[in-house]
Amino acid sequence: MAMYGESRFDATDDADARTATTRAGWRRGSGEDRQWLILPSAWRDEICRGRNPQTIARALAERGMLLRDSEGRFQRSERTPLGQRRVYVVTASILEADSDDS
């Protein structure tokens, strides 16, 4: 996400917005309410490249940075401009994370 910013995420609420050439998912909301709906393939192949996607999802969910579905799974069924899709939903709190561990 740091490498491409929001250029790989289409807006869910703006039909006139530019569309991503190589879509990693969608974005919705703004400010503290911003969420990124990340396609499973982008999660696995790009965001978690070289790491275990389940471990990353678990760590983010435990910190409130990734929303689980009603059954506790890391992927959620969300409405997108292309219909219902299973996605990882990352919240804006991921950008506010500071280094409490230091």
KASULKA-V123957 format. One record per backbone hydrogen bond with DSSP energy under -0.5 kcal/mol. NH is the residue of the N-H (numbers start at 1). CO is the residue of the C=O. Records with the same first field share a line. If there is no record, write none. Layout:
NH: CO / CO
//
This chain:
5: 1
7: 4
9: 6
10: 8 / 25
12: 27
17: 14
23: 21
24: 8
25: 8
26: 37
27: 10
28: 35
33: 30
34: 31
35: 28
36: 90
37: 26
38: 36 / 88
39: 24 / 37
40: 86
43: 39
44: 40
45: 41
46: 42
47: 42
48: 43
49: 46
51: 48
53: 51
56: 52
57: 53
58: 54
59: 55
60: 56
61: 57
62: 58
63: 59 / 60
64: 61
65: 60
66: 60
67: 89
69: 73
72: 69
76: 87
78: 76 / 85
80: 83
83: 80
85: 78
87: 76 / 85
88: 38
89: 67 / 74
90: 36 / 88
91: 65
92: 34
94: 91
95: 92
96: 92
97: 93
100: 98
102: 99
//
